[in-house]
Amino acid sequence: TFQKGQLITKAGEVENYVFYVRRGSARIYSKIGEKEISSHFFFENDYLSEYESFISRSPARCSIDALEDNTVLIGLNYNNLQSLYGTHRIYEKAGRLVAESLFVNLSARTASFLTQDPESRYLNLLKKNPQVQQRVPLYMIASYLGITPEALSRIRRRIVIPG
């Protein structure tokens, strides 16, 4: 269980867990100078990890923190997961499904920056995760979209926000 703002994974340290979000929310972000750039938000039923660090056993490039009080994560340790892979094929399948889920999220995010303008990225974020506008501060959403909070405010004034 994590409280709002509490670090789950710290950049520079090796990620030892893949988490399942049971309750609450979290984000993964990079820090450039004093600026934090959010790269993904996670809500109930999502898998969460600094996965490159987890599988490569190298220092994490990003940090992960809880966005809400009493965020409950179920974690599977790297060594335990490796042991489970050798016991039953079902664990290998589960590991593959987690990896696929994390890969799809990363691929979709990359594609959105290559093919969409910020307004379209915002509308797609709201479509995929309608709760994001109530559960994530606007400055974090702006950093996720690659724009300033002021630009996000202009977008929000121009469109009718679903939900």
PyMOL commands that set and color helices and strands:
alter all, ss='L'
color gray80, all
select helices_A, chain A and resi 51-56+78-85+89-115+118-128+132-135+138-145+149-158
alter helices_A, ss='H'
color red, helices_A
select strands_A, chain A and resi 7-9+17-23+26-32+35-42+47-48+63-66+72-77
alter strands_A, ss='S'
color yellow, strands_A
deselect
rebuild
show_as cartoon
